Amino acid sequence: MNSSLSNVPDLPLGDKDILVVSDLHMGDGGRRDNFVAFQNGARERAWGRFLDYVESRNAQLVVVGDLFEFWQCNLSLVLVKRKAYLDRLGELKAIYVLGNHDNDLVGFIECNMLSHPVFARMNAGFKARIGGKTFRFLHGHETDPWNSDPNPNRGRIAAIVAGIAEDKVGGPYSASGESVEKQLEDAAEAAKGLGERILEWLEHKISPKPGHEGLTPVQKPSLYQEHLLQMMKLHDEERDSVLVVGHTHKPGHVADGWYWNSGSWAEKENDFLEIKPDGSVTGKIWLEDRSEEKNISIDLPPLDLAKS
């Protein structure tokens, strides 16, 4: 098993309510910045009010990965642009788990080279005992062959090319609502040669096609099923654990509650999880200035696939 999954540290979280977010993909404010792609600034206002909400409840905030977007944007420019949010997260003593899009920071964990307090509470995943259960907080990319390598891999290369295309179309989403990056992944996954499919995609896929109103910018179903299969295998190794992850941008939980996904703040809605000291978990959505429940049940792949 991946050592990043088996050797996560234990962190004491006390008896506070825990609020979990992931996949904000904060960029430098430009055309490649998913965080500001929707709502004409409403998301940034909503995020500020959500942080006020965390503070008002004296809750423990946990970010389970992809807080920042370093695959398509310059790391230093992103951190400078988002310094006010970094400062606020530092004041809230937020715990920051790294994902695949911000894993350029992984080498700085516990090495004291970055002085901002957020980075002192940064890790690659952790465990905590909550309500008599072991909760494992991970991003969820660790078993993803496209995205698990900390060095540039297929997923990152595809994202870089997608970023160039996003500059051309004026943002990270086409008029039909499809993610430019996911369109590239679709093309590359079906490719025998990545380079050939990139060229084909650049020629034919940038312009939105009519009749795609129902598509949403999430991972392909086949990749999502593979993610769930890998999470099932991980859970089988620690049957009493509850997995709290992000990565797929799809919020929800399985029926018996061992898997919870915190969704995303880089799509059209702002998802998060609430974990009470007794170990109960609730899926929620943050609106402009308030929260509502958003409990989505996820269907697992067939057992015969899980055992294969």
Number of C-alpha atoms within 10 A of each C-alpha: 9 10 8 15 18 12 12 16 15 14 12 11 15 12 13 15 19 22 22 26 25 32 31 26 25 25 26 25 16 16 20 25 24 24 27 25 20 17 12 9 11 13 22 15 13 17 19 16 17 19 17 15 15 18 15 9 12 13 21 21 22 20 27 30 30 27 25 27 27 25 22 22 20 12 18 11 14 19 18 12 15 16 13 11 17 18 14 16 19 17 12 18 17 23 24 24 26 26 33 30 24 21 22 17 18 16 10 15 16 13 9 10 11 13 8 13 15 19 22 19 15 19 22 23 26 21 21 19 17 21 14 11 14 18 21 23 25 26 26 26 21 23 19 17 11 19 19 20 17 17 11 16 14 18 21 20 15 23 21 18 16 26 22 15 21 23 13 13 17 13 21 28 25 19 14 17 17 20 23 25 22 20 21 24 24 15 18 21 15 10 13 9 10 18 11 12 19 20 12 14 19 15 10 11 17 18 14 16 13 8 8 12 11 8 11 15 20 16 19 14 9 8 14 18 18 16 19 20 21 17 19 20 14 18 17 11 11 11 12 13 20 22 25 22 29 29 27 22 22 18 25 25 23 15 12 8 14 18 21 23 29 32 28 26 26 24 24 15 15 25 30 27 26 21 19 17 17 12 17 12 18 18 24 23 21 20 17 16 13 11 15 11 14 16 15 17 15 16 12 14 15 10 10 7 10 16 9 6
